[in-house]
Amino acid sequence: MSSPTSARDHTEVLNQAVAEALTAIGTGAQGDPAARAQLARQPLAAALTLLAGAREELPPRVLAYTEAACRHLDYGELMEARMLLTAARTQTGLATQPAPVVSPS
């Protein structure tokens, strides 16, 4: 993973990690839940480590949801992590959309 340079890049790195984690958790995924939790946690932990110096540039809710999801994955709590990661993905999507331009009336 290369080092991101802008706030948008930082958010995209975190968004990609969230997407990978959600794929690993999967709603219909087969296999050992503990292994799936570990697999889901890996991209999140890597992204959070990579972005440690850019925390102030990340959307605060996305960061909080992602960190909380990591803690749940530590305990193999897939459903809780999935809920938090879905919320993070939603917030990331909102954060990466350009702000609407409002013209004066």
Summary of the structure (lengths in Angstrom):
residues: 105
radius of gyration: 14.8
end to end distance: 46.1
largest distance: 58.7
contacts: 298
relative contact order: 0.19
helix: 73%
strand: 0%
